[in-house]
């Protein structure tokens, strides 16, 4: 008999969204890695562990990966709704963000981590300002994060110029590149908020340090028109002409892509972070995801920030992503529940170049969530993956683990104190000039 740190048994074990689940399964975890996986009966014969967790009604699944967000925007949740992107950004978001500090960003990121852990998310890809604080908050809360300092032509509260933001990207890399949970990315904000030289320098840093490029791309018809007016081509082809459409590119939104742009992304093996709820709420449109999948593009899923969603719940994001494509294509067979779950797990891992994430297999990282299936809205259970996508809600997640460490046990967070965070919130809002009017 071998010994390990933890054994978890459950009603169902999802190993990969496109493989058959294991019923009455068990999983062995040692030093943060999945050491074995199989039928409960056989695993318990072969292994003993310091901790054995039995979840008789538990569905054990790979932790969800949120491939596009701005975590600290939790502080701006609901600040201005029902407005077009440009007005929303320029009249409401940018003025509030002008008062940001690294402490406020740290606090906003902590709130985001608490919310994501509760909804089954183990990893997130973040672009914002003062990203060192986001990295610290993620590391402190035990979540896995890809973080990149937003690079703009104009001054931000964090940096006086794009050059300074580029330098910060290198500093972040120096500081964090050996951390087991944190990965640094290069984040030019959009094709229209970065000059050509800034985009080219971003590309060079990414190449030099072998980092992912995370950017917003073709989010709105306005952006498409603006780039055509300035450069005579589409946003995707413009970025490609500067060498920024690569296998290491993760482009968020991609709503306004024509067939030629889709072929281009496919040929260059660039990856997409689809953000359906944000795109719907800002009236930006619906990304042609069914067509992207047909062209074998790796499509992942993101919530975007909480000011445009307005939550960080990947369970509802999968639900909407799947149904939206069926509705627009009038074909119920596109984006199956299994595909939607893959967007949030295996395909996300592929985009992040991490085949040890997104699946529960021997040798993979122990990043997982457990759902309580013994509830009226989750019975009967013919296909557990269908329930994850179409029926489960945030409150169904009972436990969550990243790299073998519990971040939530029986619905209690282990690394973050939510009561304390909520107590501190009014003070943070006051600092942002957003105190609620009586
Ligand atoms: Zn975004």
Boltz pocket constraint, residues with backbone or C-beta under 6 A from the ligand:
constraints:
  - pocket:
      binder: B
      contacts: [[A, 68], [A, 69], [A, 70], [A, 216], [A, 252], [A, 304], [A, 305]]
      max_distance: 6.0
